[in-house]
Amino acid sequence: MKSFILAALTLVGAAQATVQGFDISHYQSSVNFAAAYSSGARFVIIKATEGNTYTDPKFSSHYTGATNAGFIRGGYHFAHPGETTGAVQADYFIAHGGGWSNDGITLPGMLDLENESGYAACWGLSQSAMVAWIKAFSDRYHSRTGRYPMLYTNPSWWTSCTGNSNAFVNTNPLVLARYASAPGTIPGGWPYQTIWQNSDSYTYGGDSDIFNGSLDRLKALALG
């Protein structure tokens, strides 16, 4: 698995091609998936869960719509680190749509790591405790699905909340949030981002995501 990810990262980073995608949640009550596909988008990441009590009410319909339109798709979990263990939240995510299957069209789940209004910065955890929490989530997801989750973060959060940890470079693909004309400096020792969330506004709803490679490499990420 480690050798595959390193090879994939190298190939992705070297590739000139990119693939448009987007991510959505219940804030997008309806999405014209057919139009998005016709415009060139090929993957969708859909909010499934948050913490260990919340399920996104639009997940099922969004997931079905994306599948029917021909997208490679997957779910994401908005982390509440420290409220419950990483393993508990991984189990909750998997139980509510965030699992992975080797069908060629399912992305590994994505763990959304960022601050939330109304909560303490870094969820009140020390840098070492945050790294341990992420690892617990990642390891449980891997033990149950055979895949490591993608990690979504921004450089500021990752530096502040994990001490710019490089603990996940060889296992977890990076989904980098940076709204700019270029990805910029990559945090955490990752050589490249696998997906770049380059804008919080996408024509067909949600945020714009750019896969750093060709469609064949995106399909390889889905296949594992």
Disulfide bonds with the S-S distance in Angstrom:
Cys122-Cys161 1.99
